[in-house]
Amino acid sequence: MLSGRRVPTPATSIHAWQPIATQEVQEVEASTLREEPVNAHSPLRQRTGGKRQPRAGAENAAPSTLTPPKFSSPVKLSSPGNSSPNKENDEILGKRKLGDKTQTVQAASKLAPLYMRIGMPADAIDSEVAGFVKALSETGGKQELANLVRLRQVLASRVNPPIDEIFKAGALPLLVAALCLQPEQEATQNAVQHEAAWCLAQLAIGNSQQTRQVVEAGAMVAALELLSSPSMAENSELCDRCLQLLANLAGDEDSWPREQLFAAGIIGALGSLFGQMPSFSWNEAERTCVLRTFTELMCGLCRGTPPPALEEVDCCFDFFSQVLQGADDPEMLSSAVWGLCYLLEGAPDDPSACARAARLLSAGFEADKVPAPTAVHPVLAQVARCMRTCGDLRSPLPSAALRLAGILVSLSEPGFTTAVIAAGGLRSLHASLADTSAPVQARCDAAWVLANMAAGTPDQAQSLARETGLLEALCDGVERGAPSVRQECAWAIMNFLKQGPDFVPRLDGRRVLQLAPILLNEDDIRVQRAVLESVEVVLNSVVAKELNLTGAAHEYGLVRRMQELSQSEGTVGRQASFIVKSWFNQDHLSLADLDMEEPSQEGVNSPRRRAAFKFGA
């Protein structure tokens, strides 16, 4: 992994599933009596990167909000089990696999009849499911379609769909048989296949064992055969459902279904389908819907533990780059950015990650026409634009874009940080940090990326000063931000000052000394050490005397706080004692005069990119 910090995944959005617009289904729906409305959410229309729940308030939440996330990324969690700020919604809405299969239902057992009609006894659920399945096995034509619609309505329950009950009733082979391509299809066969694909996609939301059963029953092969059939040219809804089924299989936490997809040649099948799409008789809305799910599936194929082999997914760099340069659909863009994150995070070490990042920036360009790091790269420019939507809590874009930017600036090769800056990343990060309506986590992520930039080359650090108002925004984040935002803003300021005394004039030295006592009250010893080092840099600067910074240190209570710290043992106490004696009690001394070794940066939780630093340690 590239780092020990983690970034949350994008907020999800809810899209109502609309049945296929055929007369047969309309007739069936009209004849199906229900005593309570049945939730008809699509089994895959929420977002990629994993099994996700709709989030009210939609603050960007981690891929696994109730279990530890699997992927490292550029944002530090306060604890391994950090949960979503909307955790109560996660618990009520239950378990859905829309790519990531790591969320669990904690409150489902407290909820009474989870589906079917109001007041239906729990012990009647098995018998009614069995009745549906028996009717399905004995009928054909429109009656078969009607039974499939009823089964789909059962599975559409928002909480705990009865997957085990349907498996026990023997519905799985019947659904696969209904999905399979027929030599001479009847008029209603497309509608039957559509309903069967929907049911199988929802059955694939279960645990890994249940997903394995779906694969072993032949659903994966049947879906791939349908995608390769000529009927796709006129049936975008069925194509979308088959892609959703495959995306749910690819999203399992177990890598086995994903390996089966690769072994079955899914990349070749998807490439063939993508190449034929321009000739299909779909309208723009149908094409967008299918491409949205297509991108979601491609993203799901790129993630996992262990990550897929690069040779299996290398073509995804080109596809995601094409999406980012040519699409404007937020969900497609989010899936593409997350896919790039997973491709970079799948690298085993930093040199491999740098090679993958170079592959990303060269995608779609001839070898001699790849933009230089100092030029505006179209993909990174789109990523920068995606970062600027943090204030929209419903947008899935900011978390993905911030995570990708964080991965790039955390690499050892400085050219990637330069490329992010050249593409307008600083302005977008500034906007995200200063947006008080943005989620706290998004502002924290933005500050983290800025801290890594400040820890880069001197020119990269100077770029923060050249962005008007950015350093002031970082100081405001320390003074008035949430605890996580305050700490990341502090690291950005401290990394900027560590570039040397020449950087102090670009930052208000008095403001730094005013903020120092706030940060010295942090319990984290690593933060205290870094703050004291920054104070020393400020006091050593050429502007210290003309601005009377020693007097400001007394005025803001910094001297008193350092005197308190000097009474403690350890490195922090020695550092505080050194500064007090050097600038406030006697002539200036050096560390050598006090027989103190330079405090080691090893293990300090500063977001520097060098290999010695382990973030979140």
Backbone torsions as a table, in degrees:
resi	resn	phi	psi	omega
1	MET	NA	157.5	-174.7
2	LEU	-80.6	-26.8	179.3
3	SER	-162.8	173.1	-179.8
4	GLY	-95.3	-0.2	179.9
5	ARG	-91.4	161.1	-176.4
6	ARG	-130.9	144.0	175.6
7	VAL	-111.9	139.6	177.7
8	PRO	-72.9	158.5	-179.3
9	THR	-89.7	171.2	-169.2
10	PRO	-69.4	157.4	175.1
11	ALA	-66.5	150.4	-179.2
12	THR	-96.6	159.7	176.4
13	SER	-127.1	153.0	-175.4
14	ILE	-102.3	129.8	176.4
15	HIS	-128.3	122.4	179.7
16	ALA	-68.1	138.3	177.9
17	TRP	-83.4	129.7	178.6
18	GLN	-107.5	125.5	179.9
19	PRO	-59.9	157.7	178.3
20	ILE	-58.0	134.9	-172.2
21	ALA	-83.4	68.9	175.8
22	THR	-118.1	154.4	-178.9
23	GLN	-62.5	-35.9	-177.2
24	GLU	-62.2	-45.6	-178.5
25	VAL	-69.8	-37.9	178.4
26	GLN	-60.3	-40.0	178.1
27	GLU	-65.8	-41.2	-179.5
28	VAL	-64.9	-44.8	-179.6
29	GLU	-61.0	-39.6	-178.2
30	ALA	-67.5	-28.7	-177.2
31	SER	-91.1	-6.1	-177.8
32	THR	-91.2	109.4	-177.1
33	LEU	-86.5	133.3	177.7
34	ARG	-133.8	141.5	-179.9
35	GLU	-90.9	-10.5	172.2
36	GLU	-140.8	149.8	179.8
37	PRO	-61.1	140.2	178.9
38	VAL	-102.7	128.5	176.8
39	ASN	-63.4	128.9	-177.1
40	ALA	-120.1	43.6	178.0
41	HIS	-71.9	143.4	176.2
42	SER	-63.8	143.8	178.9
43	PRO	-71.7	-5.1	-177.0
44	LEU	-140.4	14.4	-169.9
45	ARG	-98.0	33.6	-176.6
46	GLN	-114.1	-46.6	168.2
47	ARG	169.4	163.7	-175.3
48	THR	-95.3	-177.8	-178.7
49	GLY	86.5	1.5	177.1
50	GLY	147.5	172.4	177.3
51	LYS	-70.4	117.1	-173.3
52	ARG	-132.1	157.1	177.7
53	GLN	-108.8	150.1	170.2
54	PRO	-60.6	138.7	-179.4
55	ARG	-113.3	116.0	170.6
56	ALA	-69.0	130.1	-173.6
57	GLY	86.9	-28.0	170.1
58	ALA	49.5	37.8	171.7
59	GLU	-69.0	140.4	-172.9
60	ASN	-59.7	118.5	-173.7
61	ALA	-117.4	156.9	-173.7
62	ALA	-69.2	156.1	-179.9
63	PRO	-53.3	-38.3	176.1
64	SER	-122.6	96.2	-175.1
65	THR	-80.4	-16.0	-178.9
66	LEU	-112.7	-5.9	172.3
67	THR	-135.2	159.6	-175.0
68	PRO	-60.2	133.8	177.2
69	PRO	-62.3	156.6	-175.0
70	LYS	-95.4	-20.9	-170.5
71	PHE	-107.1	136.8	174.2
72	SER	-80.4	153.6	-177.8
73	SER	-168.8	-179.1	-168.7
74	PRO	-84.0	27.9	175.8
75	VAL	-134.2	131.9	-174.5
76	LYS	-82.9	132.3	173.2
77	LEU	-91.2	146.3	-179.7
78	SER	-69.6	-25.1	177.9
79	SER	-155.1	156.2	-177.5
80	PRO	-59.1	-26.4	-177.8
81	GLY	-102.1	27.0	-178.2
82	ASN	-55.0	132.0	-173.6
83	SER	-115.0	168.0	-178.4
84	SER	-64.7	145.1	174.2
85	PRO	-66.3	-12.6	176.6
86	ASN	-110.2	39.6	-173.5
87	LYS	-59.0	-34.0	-178.5
88	GLU	-62.7	-33.7	177.2
89	ASN	-70.4	-38.9	177.6
90	ASP	-57.4	-41.5	-175.7
91	GLU	-71.2	-35.7	-177.2
92	ILE	-76.7	-43.0	-174.4
93	LEU	-72.2	-23.5	172.5
94	GLY	86.4	-155.3	-168.0
95	LYS	-101.3	122.5	175.8
96	ARG	-134.7	135.9	175.6
97	LYS	-106.2	106.0	175.2
98	LEU	-118.0	44.4	-178.1
99	GLY	123.5	-52.1	-174.8
100	ASP	-106.8	126.2	-173.8
101	LYS	-111.0	56.4	-175.9
102	THR	-122.8	-8.0	179.7
103	GLN	-81.9	145.5	178.1
104	THR	-123.8	156.9	179.7
105	VAL	-95.3	123.2	179.8
106	GLN	-103.4	-22.2	-175.8
107	ALA	-109.6	1.8	-174.7
108	ALA	-60.7	-36.5	-177.3
109	SER	-66.3	-17.2	-178.8
110	LYS	-87.8	-8.7	-175.3
111	LEU	-98.0	135.3	-178.4
112	ALA	-82.5	-179.0	-158.6
113	PRO	-21.2	120.1	-169.8
114	LEU	-85.1	-15.2	178.9
115	TYR	-161.4	-171.9	-176.8
116	MET	70.9	-156.0	-171.6
117	ARG	-88.3	154.6	-179.4
118	ILE	-60.9	134.3	176.5
119	GLY	82.7	3.2	-178.9
120	MET	-71.5	128.2	179.7
121	PRO	-61.5	143.3	-178.5
122	ALA	-60.8	-34.8	-177.4
123	ASP	-74.4	-5.3	178.3
124	ALA	-92.0	-7.6	-176.8
125	ILE	-63.3	-49.2	-178.0
126	ASP	-57.6	-45.0	-176.3
127	SER	-67.0	-37.5	179.8
128	GLU	-70.3	-41.2	175.7
129	VAL	-60.2	-44.6	179.0
130	ALA	-60.1	-37.1	178.2
131	GLY	-64.6	-41.5	177.3
132	PHE	-61.4	-45.1	-176.6
133	VAL	-66.8	-39.8	178.6
134	LYS	-63.3	-43.7	178.0
135	ALA	-62.7	-35.8	179.9
136	LEU	-65.2	-36.5	-177.6
137	SER	-76.0	-16.7	-173.8
138	GLU	-107.2	-2.8	-173.8
139	THR	-123.3	169.4	176.2
140	GLY	-148.0	179.7	177.7
141	GLY	62.5	-138.2	-176.7
142	LYS	-65.4	-33.6	179.7
143	GLN	-66.8	-36.8	175.0
144	GLU	-61.9	-41.7	178.6
145	LEU	-62.6	-41.4	179.7
146	ALA	-62.2	-42.0	179.0
147	ASN	-67.4	-35.5	176.8
148	LEU	-66.8	-38.3	177.4
149	VAL	-62.3	-42.9	179.3
150	ARG	-64.0	-39.3	179.0
151	LEU	-66.3	-38.5	177.2
152	ARG	-63.6	-37.9	178.9
153	GLN	-65.6	-35.7	176.7
154	VAL	-63.8	-44.7	-177.8
155	LEU	-72.3	-17.1	-177.7
156	ALA	-80.4	2.3	178.0
157	SER	-58.6	142.5	-172.7
158	ARG	-73.3	-24.2	-175.2
159	VAL	-125.4	127.7	170.5
160	ASN	50.7	65.8	176.4
161	PRO	-58.7	146.6	-172.5
162	PRO	-78.1	65.5	-175.5
163	ILE	-66.6	-47.6	-179.1
164	ASP	-60.6	-42.0	-179.0
165	GLU	-62.7	-38.7	179.6
166	ILE	-70.1	-38.0	175.9
167	PHE	-63.0	-46.0	-178.1
168	LYS	-63.9	-31.0	-179.2
169	ALA	-77.5	-5.6	177.1
170	GLY	83.8	25.7	-176.9
171	ALA	-78.5	-24.3	-171.6
172	LEU	-59.1	-51.9	179.5
173	PRO	-63.8	-30.7	178.4
174	LEU	-67.5	-40.0	178.8
175	LEU	-66.9	-40.4	178.8
176	VAL	-65.5	-40.9	178.1
177	ALA	-62.6	-38.0	178.6
178	ALA	-68.3	-29.0	-179.3
179	LEU	-78.7	-28.8	-172.8
180	CYS	-59.9	146.1	178.9
181	LEU	-68.3	130.6	-179.5
182	GLN	-102.6	142.6	-179.9
183	PRO	-56.8	-46.0	178.6
184	GLU	-128.3	96.3	-173.7
185	GLN	-79.3	139.3	174.0
186	GLU	-75.1	172.9	-175.4
187	ALA	-62.7	-32.6	-177.0
188	THR	-90.1	-0.3	-172.0
189	GLN	-65.2	-37.6	178.9
190	ASN	-61.7	-40.6	178.0
191	ALA	-66.1	-38.6	177.2
192	VAL	-62.9	-45.8	179.5
193	GLN	-62.8	-37.8	179.1
194	HIS	-61.6	-48.3	179.6
195	GLU	-65.3	-39.2	179.4
196	ALA	-64.8	-41.7	178.8
197	ALA	-63.6	-39.1	178.6
198	TRP	-61.9	-47.5	-178.9
199	CYS	-61.7	-43.5	-178.9
200	LEU	-66.6	-37.1	177.3
201	ALA	-62.4	-38.3	179.6
202	GLN	-74.4	-33.5	175.5
203	LEU	-64.4	-28.9	-179.4
204	ALA	-74.7	-0.6	177.3
205	ILE	-80.6	-4.5	-175.1
206	GLY	-72.1	-165.4	179.1
207	ASN	-72.4	177.9	-174.5
208	SER	-62.3	-36.2	179.5
209	GLN	-66.2	-40.5	178.8
210	GLN	-67.1	-39.6	177.2
211	THR	-64.5	-38.2	177.1
212	ARG	-61.3	-39.8	179.0
213	GLN	-62.8	-38.8	178.3
214	VAL	-62.5	-42.6	179.1
215	VAL	-65.8	-47.6	-176.8
216	GLU	-65.7	-24.7	178.0
217	ALA	-74.9	-10.3	176.9
218	GLY	102.2	8.7	-178.2
219	ALA	-65.0	-38.7	-179.3
220	MET	-63.0	-47.4	-179.3
221	VAL	-63.6	-42.0	-179.8
222	ALA	-62.3	-41.5	-179.9
223	ALA	-66.0	-41.8	179.1
224	LEU	-65.2	-37.6	177.6
225	GLU	-65.1	-40.9	178.4
226	LEU	-63.6	-40.5	-179.7
227	LEU	-64.5	-23.7	180.0
228	SER	-92.8	-0.9	-176.3
229	SER	-85.8	154.0	178.5
230	PRO	-63.5	-20.0	-176.9
231	SER	-65.2	-18.9	-180.0
232	MET	-63.7	-26.3	-176.9
233	ALA	-61.5	-25.4	-177.3
234	GLU	-120.2	8.8	-174.4
235	ASN	-135.8	76.5	-177.2
236	SER	-67.9	-32.1	-178.5
237	GLU	-65.2	-43.1	178.6
238	LEU	-66.8	-39.6	176.6
239	CYS	-59.1	-43.9	-179.6
240	ASP	-63.4	-40.8	-179.7
241	ARG	-66.7	-39.5	178.4
242	CYS	-65.3	-40.2	177.1
243	LEU	-64.5	-36.5	178.5
244	GLN	-65.7	-41.7	177.7
245	LEU	-59.8	-46.8	-179.4
246	LEU	-66.1	-34.8	178.3
247	ALA	-66.5	-36.4	177.2
248	ASN	-67.7	-36.7	176.7
249	LEU	-66.7	-41.9	-179.9
250	ALA	-66.6	-23.0	-176.0
251	GLY	-87.1	4.2	-178.6
252	ASP	-67.1	147.0	179.8
253	GLU	-68.7	-22.5	173.9
254	ASP	-83.6	136.0	-177.4
255	SER	-76.6	-10.2	-175.3
256	TRP	-59.3	-49.9	179.0
257	PRO	-59.3	-37.1	179.3
258	ARG	-65.7	-39.8	177.5
259	GLU	-63.9	-36.7	177.6
260	GLN	-65.9	-36.9	177.8
261	LEU	-64.0	-44.0	177.8
262	PHE	-64.5	-41.5	180.0
263	ALA	-64.0	-31.3	179.9
264	ALA	-81.0	-0.7	176.7
265	GLY	80.9	38.1	-176.4
266	ILE	-65.2	-33.8	-178.9
267	ILE	-64.0	-43.3	177.6
268	GLY	-64.5	-40.5	180.0
269	ALA	-65.3	-42.1	178.9
270	LEU	-67.8	-37.0	177.1
271	GLY	-63.3	-41.6	178.0
272	SER	-64.4	-44.2	179.1
273	LEU	-62.0	-44.3	-178.4
274	PHE	-63.1	-38.5	179.6
275	GLY	-67.9	-29.3	-178.4
276	GLN	-87.0	-17.0	-173.9
277	MET	-54.4	-39.9	-179.0
278	PRO	-58.8	-24.5	-178.8
279	SER	-91.2	-4.5	-178.7
280	PHE	-75.8	153.2	-177.1
281	SER	-89.1	44.6	179.5
282	TRP	-93.2	149.1	172.5
283	ASN	-84.0	177.4	-174.3
284	GLU	-63.1	-41.1	-179.7
285	ALA	-64.3	-41.7	178.9
286	GLU	-65.8	-41.5	-179.6
287	ARG	-64.2	-42.0	179.3
288	THR	-63.5	-42.7	-179.7
289	CYS	-61.1	-45.7	-179.6
290	VAL	-67.0	-43.6	-179.7
291	LEU	-64.6	-31.4	177.4
292	ARG	-63.2	-47.1	178.6
293	THR	-70.3	-36.4	176.6
294	PHE	-57.7	-46.9	179.5
295	THR	-65.2	-36.7	178.2
296	GLU	-62.5	-42.2	178.3
297	LEU	-65.4	-44.3	178.5
298	MET	-60.0	-39.1	177.8
299	CYS	-63.7	-44.6	-179.7
300	GLY	-62.3	-31.8	179.2
301	LEU	-70.0	-19.9	-175.6
302	CYS	-89.9	-8.2	-175.5
303	ARG	-109.7	177.7	176.4
304	GLY	127.3	164.8	176.4
305	THR	-129.7	113.5	-0.5
306	PRO	-71.8	156.8	-179.6
307	PRO	-68.3	154.8	179.1
308	PRO	-66.6	154.8	177.6
309	ALA	-63.0	142.9	-175.3
310	LEU	-60.5	-36.4	-178.3
311	GLU	-65.1	-23.4	178.1
312	GLU	-75.0	-32.0	-171.0
313	VAL	-121.5	11.1	-177.3
314	ASP	-59.7	-35.2	-179.1
315	CYS	-65.0	-17.8	-179.9
316	CYS	-65.7	-27.5	175.7
317	PHE	-56.9	-45.9	-178.8
318	ASP	-67.3	-41.1	-178.7
319	PHE	-65.5	-48.6	-178.8
320	PHE	-63.6	-38.0	177.5
321	SER	-62.1	-40.3	178.7
322	GLN	-64.7	-40.3	178.2
323	VAL	-62.4	-46.0	-176.9
324	LEU	-66.3	-29.2	-179.0
325	GLN	-89.7	-17.1	-173.9
326	GLY	-123.1	-10.6	-175.7
327	ALA	-106.5	156.1	174.2
328	ASP	-128.0	5.9	178.2
329	ASP	-76.1	123.7	-175.5
330	PRO	-58.8	-38.5	-178.1
331	GLU	-69.9	-40.1	176.1
332	MET	-62.6	-44.9	179.7
333	LEU	-61.9	-42.1	179.8
334	SER	-62.6	-44.5	179.0
335	SER	-62.1	-40.7	-179.3
336	ALA	-64.9	-43.1	-179.5
337	VAL	-66.9	-42.6	177.2
338	TRP	-62.5	-38.8	177.5
339	GLY	-59.4	-41.8	177.0
340	LEU	-64.8	-37.8	176.2
341	CYS	-59.5	-45.9	-177.8
342	TYR	-66.3	-36.8	178.2
343	LEU	-63.8	-42.2	179.8
344	LEU	-71.2	-39.0	-178.5
345	GLU	-72.4	-17.4	178.2
346	GLY	-76.5	-5.9	178.7
347	ALA	-69.1	139.0	-177.2
348	PRO	-74.8	-21.3	-177.8
349	ASP	-154.3	175.6	-176.3
350	ASP	-64.1	-44.4	178.2
351	PRO	-58.4	-39.9	178.6
352	SER	-67.6	-38.0	178.1
353	ALA	-65.1	-39.0	177.0
354	CYS	-63.8	-39.2	178.3
355	ALA	-64.7	-39.2	178.8
356	ARG	-69.0	-38.0	177.6
357	ALA	-64.0	-38.4	176.2
358	ALA	-64.6	-37.9	176.4
359	ARG	-62.8	-39.4	177.3
360	LEU	-60.6	-46.7	-176.0
361	LEU	-73.9	-18.2	179.3
362	SER	-95.6	-7.5	-176.8
363	ALA	-60.8	127.6	178.4
364	GLY	85.7	-1.1	-179.4
365	PHE	-115.5	147.7	169.8
366	GLU	-70.0	156.1	-172.0
367	ALA	-55.1	-36.2	-176.2
368	ASP	-93.3	6.7	-178.0
369	LYS	-121.8	13.3	177.3
370	VAL	-68.1	129.9	-179.1
371	PRO	-58.4	140.7	176.2
372	ALA	-69.0	158.3	180.0
373	PRO	-55.7	-30.7	-178.3
374	THR	-84.3	-5.9	178.8
375	ALA	-92.9	161.7	179.4
376	VAL	-78.0	116.5	178.0
377	HIS	-89.9	129.4	-175.2
378	PRO	-60.9	-36.0	179.5
379	VAL	-68.1	-46.8	-179.5
380	LEU	-68.6	-30.5	176.0
381	ALA	-64.9	-37.7	176.1
382	GLN	-68.1	-39.5	177.1
383	VAL	-61.1	-41.1	178.3
384	ALA	-62.8	-39.2	178.1
385	ARG	-66.3	-36.5	178.8
386	CYS	-63.7	-31.1	179.8
387	MET	-67.0	-23.1	-170.6
388	ARG	-82.0	3.8	-178.2
389	THR	-103.6	24.4	-176.1
390	CYS	-60.8	-31.0	-177.7
391	GLY	-69.2	-17.6	177.5
392	ASP	-89.1	102.9	-174.3
393	LEU	-66.0	-17.5	-179.4
394	ARG	-88.4	-9.3	-175.3
395	SER	-77.9	133.0	177.0
396	PRO	-86.0	1.3	-169.3
397	LEU	-82.8	-42.6	-170.3
398	PRO	-59.2	-43.9	-177.0
399	SER	-61.6	-44.4	179.9
400	ALA	-63.9	-44.8	-178.2
401	ALA	-65.8	-41.6	178.7
402	LEU	-64.6	-37.7	179.9
403	ARG	-66.8	-43.4	179.2
404	LEU	-63.7	-43.9	177.1
405	ALA	-60.7	-39.9	179.4
406	GLY	-64.5	-38.4	177.7
407	ILE	-63.8	-44.6	-176.7
408	LEU	-64.9	-43.1	-177.8
409	VAL	-76.8	-12.0	178.6
410	SER	-89.4	-4.4	178.7
411	LEU	-76.1	155.9	-175.3
412	SER	-72.7	-24.2	-179.9
413	GLU	-79.4	115.3	-174.7
414	PRO	-66.5	-18.4	-178.1
415	GLY	-61.6	-28.6	-179.5
416	PHE	-71.9	-37.6	175.0
417	THR	-64.6	-41.6	177.8
418	THR	-60.5	-39.7	-179.7
419	ALA	-65.7	-39.7	177.7
420	VAL	-63.9	-42.1	179.3
421	ILE	-64.8	-44.3	-178.0
422	ALA	-64.0	-29.0	-178.1
423	ALA	-81.5	2.5	-179.8
424	GLY	96.2	17.1	-178.2
425	GLY	-62.8	-37.0	-178.0
426	LEU	-63.3	-42.8	-178.8
427	ARG	-64.8	-39.8	179.4
428	SER	-68.8	-40.6	178.1
429	LEU	-64.6	-39.9	176.6
430	HIS	-60.0	-45.7	-179.9
431	ALA	-63.1	-40.4	-179.9
432	SER	-65.8	-42.5	-179.1
433	LEU	-66.8	-39.4	-175.4
434	ALA	-82.7	-9.6	-177.3
435	ASP	-79.8	102.1	-177.0
436	THR	-71.3	-14.7	176.9
437	SER	-87.1	-7.0	179.6
438	ALA	-75.0	153.7	175.4
439	PRO	-58.1	147.5	179.5
440	VAL	-56.5	-40.7	-177.5
441	GLN	-64.1	-38.1	179.2
442	ALA	-65.2	-41.4	178.1
443	ARG	-65.9	-37.6	177.4
444	CYS	-64.4	-42.8	179.1
445	ASP	-62.0	-42.9	180.0
446	ALA	-61.6	-41.9	178.7
447	ALA	-65.4	-35.3	178.6
448	TRP	-62.6	-45.4	179.8
449	VAL	-62.9	-42.0	178.4
450	LEU	-62.6	-36.3	177.9
451	ALA	-64.6	-37.5	177.4
452	ASN	-68.0	-37.7	176.6
453	MET	-63.8	-41.6	179.6
454	ALA	-64.8	-25.0	179.4
455	ALA	-88.4	3.7	-178.6
456	GLY	-84.0	-142.4	-179.6
457	THR	-73.1	160.7	177.6
458	PRO	-55.7	-38.8	-179.4
459	ASP	-67.2	-38.1	177.1
460	GLN	-64.8	-40.0	177.3
461	ALA	-65.7	-39.0	179.1
462	GLN	-64.4	-26.4	-179.7
463	SER	-64.4	-27.4	175.6
464	LEU	-65.1	-38.0	178.9
465	ALA	-71.8	-30.2	-179.6
466	ARG	-74.5	-20.1	176.3
467	GLU	-80.4	107.9	-172.8
468	THR	-56.2	124.7	175.1
469	GLY	84.8	-4.4	-175.6
470	LEU	-70.5	-46.7	179.8
471	LEU	-62.3	-36.6	176.4
472	GLU	-64.7	-38.4	178.1
473	ALA	-64.5	-36.1	177.2
474	LEU	-66.3	-41.0	177.4
475	CYS	-64.4	-40.7	177.3
476	ASP	-62.0	-36.6	178.0
477	GLY	-63.7	-36.9	176.8
478	VAL	-68.3	-39.4	-173.5
479	GLU	-78.0	-38.5	-171.4
480	ARG	-126.5	0.2	-176.5
481	GLY	-79.9	167.1	173.4
482	ALA	-62.2	160.5	-175.9
483	PRO	-52.4	-44.8	-178.7
484	SER	-66.9	-39.7	178.0
485	VAL	-66.3	-41.6	-179.7
486	ARG	-59.1	-43.3	-176.2
487	GLN	-69.3	-41.7	-179.8
488	GLU	-68.9	-37.7	175.3
489	CYS	-62.5	-38.1	178.0
490	ALA	-62.4	-42.0	178.9
491	TRP	-63.0	-38.2	178.8
492	ALA	-62.3	-45.1	179.4
493	ILE	-65.1	-44.7	-177.6
494	MET	-66.5	-38.5	176.8
495	ASN	-66.0	-35.1	176.8
496	PHE	-63.4	-45.1	-178.8
497	LEU	-70.3	-28.1	179.8
498	LYS	-67.8	-11.1	176.0
499	GLN	-68.0	-17.2	175.4
500	GLY	133.5	165.2	-178.9
501	PRO	-58.0	-26.7	-179.1
502	ASP	-64.7	-17.4	-178.9
503	PHE	-86.9	-13.6	-176.5
504	VAL	-62.8	-40.8	179.9
505	PRO	-60.4	-22.6	179.0
506	ARG	-76.9	-11.8	-178.3
507	LEU	-124.6	145.0	179.6
508	ASP	-68.5	105.4	-177.6
509	GLY	-60.7	-38.9	179.5
510	ARG	-64.2	-37.0	178.7
511	ARG	-65.1	-38.4	178.9
512	VAL	-62.6	-45.2	179.8
513	LEU	-67.2	-28.6	177.2
514	GLN	-70.4	-35.1	-178.4
515	LEU	-82.6	-22.5	-175.1
516	ALA	-56.8	-45.4	179.4
517	PRO	-60.4	-32.8	177.6
518	ILE	-61.8	-45.6	-176.9
519	LEU	-75.3	-28.5	178.1
520	LEU	-71.2	-11.7	174.3
521	ASN	-85.6	-3.3	175.8
522	GLU	-67.3	148.3	179.3
523	ASP	-78.7	-19.3	-176.8
524	ASP	-72.9	114.6	-179.0
525	ILE	-62.0	-33.2	-179.3
526	ARG	-65.3	-37.3	176.7
527	VAL	-66.4	-43.2	-179.6
528	GLN	-60.5	-43.6	179.5
529	ARG	-61.8	-45.3	-179.0
530	ALA	-65.2	-36.9	178.5
531	VAL	-64.3	-44.5	-180.0
532	LEU	-63.5	-37.5	176.5
533	GLU	-63.8	-39.4	178.7
534	SER	-66.6	-39.6	177.3
535	VAL	-60.5	-41.7	179.4
536	GLU	-63.2	-40.4	178.3
537	VAL	-62.1	-44.1	-179.2
538	VAL	-63.2	-44.7	-178.5
539	LEU	-69.4	-23.0	178.3
540	ASN	-84.8	-8.8	-173.2
541	SER	-72.3	163.6	-177.2
542	VAL	-71.4	-18.4	-178.2
543	VAL	-93.6	0.3	-173.7
544	ALA	-61.8	-45.2	-177.1
545	LYS	-71.7	-45.5	-176.4
546	GLU	-67.4	-25.0	177.1
547	LEU	-95.7	0.2	-179.0
548	ASN	52.2	52.8	-176.8
549	LEU	-70.0	-27.8	176.7
550	THR	-65.6	-38.5	176.0
551	GLY	-66.1	-37.5	178.3
552	ALA	-64.5	-35.6	179.4
553	ALA	-62.7	-39.6	174.6
554	HIS	-65.5	-44.2	-176.1
555	GLU	-60.7	-39.6	-174.9
556	TYR	-89.0	2.6	178.6
557	GLY	81.2	10.6	-178.7
558	LEU	-68.4	-41.3	-178.3
559	VAL	-62.5	-44.6	179.5
560	ARG	-60.8	-41.2	-179.9
561	ARG	-67.1	-38.2	178.5
562	MET	-68.8	-35.5	176.5
563	GLN	-63.4	-37.3	176.8
564	GLU	-64.7	-43.8	-179.5
565	LEU	-67.3	-30.3	-177.9
566	SER	-66.5	-16.4	178.6
567	GLN	-79.9	-12.9	-178.3
568	SER	-87.9	160.7	179.0
569	GLU	-89.1	163.6	176.5
570	GLY	99.4	-175.6	-175.0
571	THR	-63.3	-40.8	-178.3
572	VAL	-62.4	-44.4	178.7
573	GLY	-61.7	-42.0	-179.8
574	ARG	-67.0	-39.7	178.4
575	GLN	-63.7	-46.5	-179.6
576	ALA	-62.2	-42.8	179.2
577	SER	-62.2	-41.2	179.6
578	PHE	-60.9	-45.8	-177.6
579	ILE	-66.8	-42.4	180.0
580	VAL	-62.5	-46.2	-179.5
581	LYS	-67.4	-33.5	-175.4
582	SER	-74.7	-41.1	-170.7
583	TRP	-113.4	-13.6	-172.7
584	PHE	-126.2	-9.2	-179.3
585	ASN	-121.5	-31.8	-174.0
586	GLN	-154.8	-176.5	-178.2
587	ASP	-59.6	156.2	-177.8
588	HIS	-60.7	132.4	178.7
589	LEU	-117.2	168.6	172.6
590	SER	-111.7	169.4	177.7
591	LEU	-61.8	-34.5	-179.7
592	ALA	-66.0	-34.7	179.8
593	ASP	-63.0	-32.5	-179.6
594	LEU	-93.6	8.7	178.9
595	ASP	54.7	43.5	178.2
596	MET	-113.1	139.1	175.3
597	GLU	-81.1	150.0	178.5
598	GLU	-62.0	127.4	-178.7
599	PRO	-57.6	129.4	-178.9
600	SER	-73.1	142.6	176.7
601	GLN	-89.3	-1.7	-178.0
602	GLU	-60.3	123.2	175.9
603	GLY	86.2	-5.1	178.8
604	VAL	-67.7	136.3	-175.4
605	ASN	-81.8	52.1	174.3
606	SER	-97.7	140.0	-175.4
607	PRO	-78.8	50.2	174.4
608	ARG	-79.7	156.4	-173.1
609	ARG	-90.4	-10.6	-174.0
610	ARG	-64.3	150.4	-171.7
611	ALA	-61.9	-21.9	-177.3
612	ALA	-69.4	-16.5	-174.4
613	PHE	-99.1	130.7	176.4
614	LYS	-114.9	107.6	-172.6
615	PHE	-74.1	143.4	179.0
616	GLY	75.2	10.2	-178.6
617	ALA	-69.1	NA	NA
